[in-house]
Amino acid sequence: TPGLSRYLGKYPFDKVDGISFLDDPKVVAAVRASGAETRVQELILGGAGPQTPIRKVAGKIVSWGCEAHNCGPHNWTLAVLDDGSGGEVCYLNEDEGGTPVWYADGKKSPRTDPCPSGE
């Protein structure tokens, strides 16, 4: 099956071969396997709000989005390898403490670095 790099430079809602990045089964599986809370998974996969084009950062395919009119204090990032493995989710909600929460391998990760925007 084709890798996720086919979405590079596209927005997460743009379709490639009839399917968007956020609807790609590899992406859905990566988000689900990250261990992020259900509400965070729904925010990412729902695709609502502003989003940036998909980029490659540190060897991973990165998709970033945020809440409309509230991007700085409420945003999220998905980083995943081209084959759909190694998915990581970063979620920032300043109303919930203001520290980014990372999820990987089915659980919260101890990382505290900012969610990359892919820019």
NULUM-476545 format. One record per residue: residue number from 0; z, y, x of N, C-alpha, C, CB in turn. Coordinates in steps of 0.001 Angstrom, whole numbers, plus 524288, in hexadecimal, padded with zeros to 5 digits. Atoms other than C-alpha are relative to their C-alpha. Last residue first. Glycine has a CB too. Example, Ala and Ser with C-alpha at 12.3 -4.5 7.8 and 13.67 -1.06 7.14 Angstrom:
2
- 1  7FFC4  7FB5A  7FCCC  81BE4  7FBDC  83566  802DA  80442  7FCFE  7FA79  801CE  8019E
- 0  80000  7FB5A  8037A  81E78  7EE6C  8300C  80000  804B0  80384  804DE  8001B  7FC20
END
This chain:
119
- 118  80312  7FB71  7FE5D  82635  861FE  81749  80031  800B2  805D8  801F3  804EF  7FD53
- 117  80553  801A9  7FED1  82A91  8544C  813AE  7FC8D  80473  80199  7FDA9  7FD4F  7FB6C
- 116  8038C  7FE38  8041D  83686  859C9  80CF7  7FA71  7FE34  800F2  80024  805E5  7FF96
- 115  804D0  7FD9A  7FDF0  8401F  851F8  81504  7FC4F  80182  7FB96  7FD39  7FC3F  803CB
- 114  80489  802BE  80218  84D32  84FF6  80E2F  7FB15  8029E  80231  80002  8000D  7F9D8
- 113  802A1  7FDF3  804AD  85776  855CA  8170C  7FB7A  7FC89  7FE35  7FDFC  8057C  8010E
- 112  80428  7FC44  7FEB8  85F4F  84D6B  82095  7FD29  801AB  7FB07  7FC15  7FD97  803F6
- 111  7FEE6  7FAF9  8027E  86BDF  8474E  81B52  7FBC2  80405  80140  80559  8020E  801C1
- 110  802D0  7FB6A  7FE12  86962  838E7  81E12  80180  804EC  7FD07  7FA24  7FF20  7FF9E
- 109  7FC65  7FC10  7FDEE  873F4  82F16  81A5D  7FD56  804F6  80203  80324  7FDA8  80452
- 108  80030  8000E  7FA57  86A74  82796  8119E  803AC  80442  80208  7FA4C  800D5  80207
- 107  7FFA7  7FAE4  7FD92  86CFF  824BC  80368  80027  7FF4E  805E2  804DB  80306  7FE0D
- 106  7FAE5  7FD6E  8002A  868AA  81734  7FF64  7FFBB  80576  80256  80413  7FCBC  802E9
- 105  7FCD8  80136  8048A  85D3F  80E28  7FC6D  80541  802B6  7FFAD  800D9  7FA71  7FFD4
- 104  7FE42  80578  80017  85708  80E10  809DE  803E0  7FEDC  7FBA4  80270  7FE98  8052B
- 103  80393  8039A  7FD59  85654  81CDB  80A61  80250  7FA86  7FFB3  7FF0C  801AC  805D6
- 102  7FFAF  80560  801D8  85C60  82840  8030C  7FBEB  7FCCB  802F5  7FF20  7FFAA  7F9ED
- 101  8043D  8037D  7FE7B  85F26  835B9  8089C  80111  7FA87  7FDEB  7FF58  7FFE7  80603
- 100  7FE5A  80576  8004F  867BD  83FF4  8021C  7FB38  7FCAD  80121  80271  7FEA3  7FA80
- 99  803F8  803EB  80149  86571  84E04  8062D  80255  7FA7C  7FFFE  7FB6F  8004E  803E6
- 98  8015C  80326  7FB76  871CE  8564D  805FB  7FBD4  7FC0B  7FE72  804E3  7FD36  80243
- 97  8037A  7FD58  7FC62  872E9  86138  7FC03  7FE95  7FD07  804E7  80257  804E5  80182
- 96  7FDC8  80010  7FAC0  87ED2  85BCF  7F532  7FC9D  80270  80427  80126  7FA9F  80183
- 95  7FCF1  804CC  7FF2C  87971  857D0  7E807  801E7  7FFA9  805A3  7FCB8  7FB1E  7FEA1
- 94  7FBE3  8000C  803F5  8746B  8651B  7E363  80393  7FB40  80096  7FD98  80013  7FA8B
- 93  7FBBB  7FCA0  7FE47  86D0F  865EF  7F04A  80464  8005C  7FC03  7FDF3  80565  80128
- 92  7FEA2  7FD04  804A2  864E5  85A43  7EC39  804C2  80346  80178  8011F  7FC56  7FB1F
- 91  7FC8B  7FB87  7FF5B  85DD3  85409  7F79B  800C5  802A8  7FAC2  7FDCC  803E1  8040E
- 90  7FF29  7FD01  804C5  857DF  84674  7F748  803E4  8045B  80115  801F3  7FC72  7FB83
- 89  7FC33  7FBDF  7FF02  851F6  83EF2  8029B  8004F  8034D  7FB17  7FE7B  80365  804E6
- 88  7FFD9  7FBB7  803B5  84B4B  83202  7FFF7  80432  803CF  801BE  80109  7FE05  7FA5A
- 87  7FB38  7FCE6  7FFD7  8477A  82822  80A4A  7FF77  8046C  7FC14  80116  80227  8059D
- 86  7FF56  7FB68  80352  83D5E  81D5D  80939  80557  80288  8008B  7FF1D  7FE8B  7FA6A
- 85  7FCE3  7FC04  7FD60  83BC9  81451  814D4  800F3  804E0  7FCD2  7FD75  8017A  804EA
- 84  7FAC7  80191  7FE49  830CF  80C86  80EBB  802ED  804AB  8024C  7FFA6  7FB8D  8040D
- 83  7FC3E  7FFBD  8044D  8255B  81187  806C8  80581  7FE6A  80189  7FE33  7FC9D  7FB9E
- 82  80047  804DA  80309  81AB2  80D29  81055  803E1  7FFD8  7FB7B  800F2  7FB63  8038A
- 81  8052C  800A3  80264  81897  81B06  8155C  7FFA1  7FB23  7FC8E  7FBDA  7FFBE  8043B
- 80  80422  801B6  7FC6B  8270E  81CC5  8180D  7FAFA  7FF02  7FCF8  801AD  7FB04  80300
- 79  8012C  80593  80047  82F5C  8247F  80E7A  7FBBF  7FEB3  803FC  7FE44  7FE69  7FA61
- 78  802AC  8014E  7FB24  835F9  831C2  80D98  7FF56  7FA18  8001D  80319  80205  804EB
- 77  800CD  80594  7FF36  839A6  836F5  80031  7FD10  7FF66  80519  7FCF6  7FD6C  7FB52
- 76  80427  801CF  7FC8B  83F51  84498  7FF51  7FFD4  7FA15  7FFEA  800CF  80209  805A1
- 75  7FFCA  8056C  7FE54  8478B  84BBE  7F56F  7FB3F  7FEB7  80354  80052  7FC55  7FB44
- 74  804E8  80264  7FE57  84ACB  85969  7F0E5  800DB  7FA77  801F7  7FD6B  8034A  8043D
- 73  800A1  80508  802AB  85507  861A3  7E9ED  7FAB1  7FDA6  8015B  8008F  800A8  7F9FC
- 72  7FB36  802EB  800DE  85B17  86D82  7F0AC  7FF5A  7FAA9  7FD5E  80385  80332  7FCD5
- 71  7FC81  80012  7FB84  84EB7  872CF  7F6C5  804DC  7FCC4  7FF20  80188  8056A  80163
- 70  8018A  80389  7FBC1  8458A  86EC7  7EBE5  803E8  7FFB0  8047B  7FAD9  801AA  8021E
- 69  7FAFC  80136  7FD91  84C1F  874E4  7E003  7FF34  7FC89  804CA  803AE  7FD51  7FC10
- 68  7FCD4  7FB3F  7FFDB  8410B  87B4B  7D85C  80554  7FF2D  80284  800B8  80213  7FA8E
- 67  802B2  7FB08  800E0  83B24  86DD8  7D5D1  803EB  8047C  7FFB5  7FCBA  7FFC5  7FAF4
- 66  7FF72  7FE2E  80558  8439B  862E2  7DB3E  7FD55  80551  7FF7C  805DB  80054  7FE68
- 65  7FB4F  7FD12  80150  83E90  85D92  7E7FF  8000B  80165  7FA3A  80064  804F1  80354
- 64  80040  7FD41  804FA  834CD  85497  7EE63  8051B  802C0  7FEE9  7FEB2  7FC40  7FB92
- 63  7FBA2  7FC87  80130  831A8  84E8A  7FB82  7FF27  80293  7FABA  800AA  8042A  8044B
- 62  8010F  7FD2D  804D7  8292E  842EC  7FF65  804E1  8031E  7FE9E  7FE6C  7FC2E  7FB74
- 61  7FBDB  7FCE2  8025A  8294C  83DA7  80D3D  7FE03  802F1  7FB36  8023D  803D8  803FE
- 60  802AF  7FD12  8040A  82145  83286  81315  80445  802D4  7FCEB  7FC86  7FC55  7FC60
- 59  7FF74  8018A  80574  828AE  82E1B  81F16  7FCD1  80398  7FC74  805C6  8000F  7FE62
- 58  8020E  80531  80112  8258C  82E33  82D9F  8006B  7FE2F  7FA61  802AB  7FC3F  8034F
- 57  7FD26  803ED  7FCF0  82E43  839C4  830F9  7FE60  7FA6D  7FE8B  805E8  800A9  7FF35
- 56  7FBEA  7FDAA  7FCD0  82836  841DB  82612  802F4  7FB9A  802B5  803C1  80376  7FCA3
- 55  7FDA1  803E5  7FC93  81B73  83E64  81F4E  803C4  802D9  8039A  7FBC4  7FCE6  80330
- 54  800F2  7FF7A  7FA5F  81827  8473B  81419  80253  7FB6A  802E8  80249  80524  80216
- 53  7FDBE  80457  7FD18  816ED  846FF  80553  7FE5E  8006E  805B5  7FE47  7FAAB  7FDA7
- 52  80387  80447  7FE94  81384  85423  7FF87  802D2  7FBEE  8035F  7FB31  80226  802EE
- 51  80379  7FE9D  7FBB0  81F26  85BC8  7FA56  7FC38  7FB82  80106  8032B  80151  80500
- 50  8006A  8040B  7FBF9  8256B  85A63  7ED19  7FC57  801E9  8043F  7FE0A  7FABD  7FDAA
- 49  80391  7FF27  7FB99  82A0A  863E5  7E2B3  80041  7FB93  803F4  8013D  80525  802AF
- 48  7FEA1  7FBDB  7FC55  830F5  85E79  7D6CC  7FC16  8007F  8046B  8055A  7FF0A  80237
- 47  7FF8B  7FACA  80244  82FA2  8518F  7CFB7  80176  803F0  80435  80412  8000D  7FB93
- 46  803C9  7FC41  7FE02  82AAE  845A9  7D70F  80040  8056B  7FDA0  7FAC6  7FDEF  7FF38
- 45  801D3  7FCF8  80473  831F5  83BDE  7CEB3  7FC26  8043A  80185  8048A  80268  7FD3F
- 44  8047C  802B2  8024E  832DD  8329B  7DA56  7FDCD  802D8  7FB48  80185  7FA89  7FE75
- 43  8043E  800B6  7FC38  83B78  83BE1  7E1F8  7FB30  7FDBB  7FD5C  801C2  7FC6F  80481
- 42  801E9  7FAE1  7FE54  84400  840A8  7D6DA  7FB47  7FF70  8038F  80455  8030D  802CC
- 41  8031A  7FDDF  80449  84506  832EF  7D11A  7FDD8  80564  80153  80346  8004A  7FB09
- 40  804EA  802E8  80034  84980  82D52  7DE1D  7FC72  80245  7FBD3  80102  7FA2B  7FEEF
- 39  80305  7FE09  7FB8D  853BC  8380D  7DF09  7FAB7  7FD43  80033  80303  7FF2D  80534
- 38  801C8  7FABF  80165  858B8  834E7  7D155  7FCC6  80266  80463  804AB  80385  7FEBB
- 37  80445  80044  803C5  85939  82665  7D4BF  7FDE7  8056A  7FEB2  801CD  7FD46  7FB09
- 36  7FE35  80048  80567  861AA  828D6  7E0BA  7FB4F  80032  7FC57  803DE  8047E  7FEC3
- 35  7FEDF  7FAF5  8026B  85AC3  8267C  7ED8F  801BC  7FF28  7FA5E  7FB29  803A4  8003A
- 34  7FA97  7FFE3  801BD  85BC4  818A6  7F2D2  8018B  8052F  7FD9B  8038B  7FECA  80477
- 33  7FCF3  7FC5D  7FCCF  84F62  819CC  7FAD7  805CB  7FFEB  7FE97  7FDE0  80582  7FF67
- 32  7FD2B  802CD  7FBE3  849B4  80D83  7F4AF  80373  8038B  8034D  7FC32  7FD38  8037C
- 31  7FC1F  8037B  80270  845DD  814B5  7E824  8035F  7FD4F  8042B  7FD3E  7FBD8  7FC8F
- 30  7FC06  7FCAB  8026C  83F24  81FA1  7EFB4  8044E  7FC9E  7FDAB  7FD8C  8038D  7FBBC
- 29  7FD05  7FD7E  7FBC8  837FB  815EA  7F861  8045A  8036A  7FDD4  7FC60  80348  80376
- 28  7FC86  803E6  7FDAD  833D4  80D91  7ECBA  8036A  80262  8044C  7FCCE  7FB74  80237
- 27  7FBFC  8012C  803E3  82E4F  81969  7E59B  803EF  7FC1F  80244  7FD83  7FDCC  7FAED
- 26  7FC86  7FB78  8002E  82728  81D88  7F1E8  8046F  7FEFF  7FC2B  7FCF5  804FC  7FE72
- 25  7FD13  7FFEF  7FB11  8213E  8101D  7F428  803F3  80472  80012  7FC41  80083  804AB
- 24  7FBD0  803EA  8000B  81D8C  80F0C  7E5B8  8032E  7FFDE  8050D  7FDB6  7FAAB  7FF04
- 23  80188  80466  7FCA9  815E7  81BE4  7E697  80481  7FC0C  80025  7FE91  801E9  805AD
- 22  800BD  804A2  80341  819E3  8244B  7DB02  7FE70  7FB3B  80330  7FBE9  8010F  7FBDF
- 21  7FB10  80132  802A3  81FBA  82F39  7E34D  7FFA4  7FB57  7FC53  801D2  804B0  7FCFF
- 20  7FC1B  801B8  7FC2D  813FA  82F18  7EC6E  804F7  7FE39  7FD3A  80140  8046D  803EB
- 19  7FD5A  7FBE8  7FD09  80A9B  83028  7E108  803FB  7FD95  803C4  802B9  803E7  7FC42
- 18  7FA4D  80043  80053  80179  8254E  7DCCA  80273  80446  80354  801FE  7FA97  801BE
- 17  7FDEC  80078  8053F  7F2FF  82529  7D94E  805EB  7FFDD  7FF84  7FDEA  7FB54  7FDA9
- 16  80193  80503  80247  7ED76  8226A  7E6D3  802B9  7FF00  7FACB  80130  7FB8A  803CB
- 15  8038F  80245  7FC2C  7F527  82E0D  7EBC9  7FEC9  7FA86  7FDFF  80271  7FFEA  805C1
- 14  80156  80590  8001A  7FBA3  83614  7E133  7FC27  7FEAC  80454  7FDB6  7FE7B  7FAAC
- 13  805A0  800F1  7FF5D  80245  84307  7E3C7  7FEE9  7FA22  80018  7FDEF  8029C  80515
- 12  8024A  80131  8051D  81037  84396  7DE4D  7FA15  7FF25  8004F  80130  80469  7FC2C
- 11  7FE2E  80509  80213  816B3  84283  7EBB2  7FDA9  7FE75  7FAC0  805C4  80021  7FF7C
- 10  7FB0C  7FF2F  802B4  80E17  84D82  7F0F5  801B2  7FAD1  7FDA0  7FF85  80456  7FBB6
- 9  80047  7FF9C  805BC  803B0  8492D  7FA86  80561  80175  7FDDF  7FE0E  7FABD  7FD86
- 8  802BC  7FB36  8016D  80350  84BE3  80925  7FF68  800D4  7FA29  7FAC6  80004  80270
- 7  7FEE0  7FB90  7FC91  806F0  83DD5  80C62  7FC9E  804AF  7FE87  7FF18  7FE80  805C7
- 6  7FE46  7FB73  8030A  80521  83515  8007A  80109  804D2  8035D  804E5  7FEA5  7FCFE
- 5  80486  7FE13  802E9  7FCF9  82ACF  8079E  80160  804C6  7FCAE  7FDCE  7FBAD  7FC85
- 4  8024C  7FB97  7FD27  80878  829A8  810F3  7FB26  8021D  7FD39  7FE98  7FE58  80597
- 3  7FEA4  7FB12  80287  80EF9  82141  8069E  7FDC1  804B7  802CA  805D1  80088  7FFAA
- 2  7FB19  7FD7E  7FE93  8081D  8153B  80BA0  800B9  80536  7FD3F  80042  800C5  805D6
- 1  80053  7FB41  7FCD4  7FD5B  80DD2  804BC  8055B  80266  800FE  7FC7E  803FC  7FD5B
- 0  80000  7FB57  8034C  80000  80000  80000  80000  804DB  8036F  804C6  80005  7FC45
END
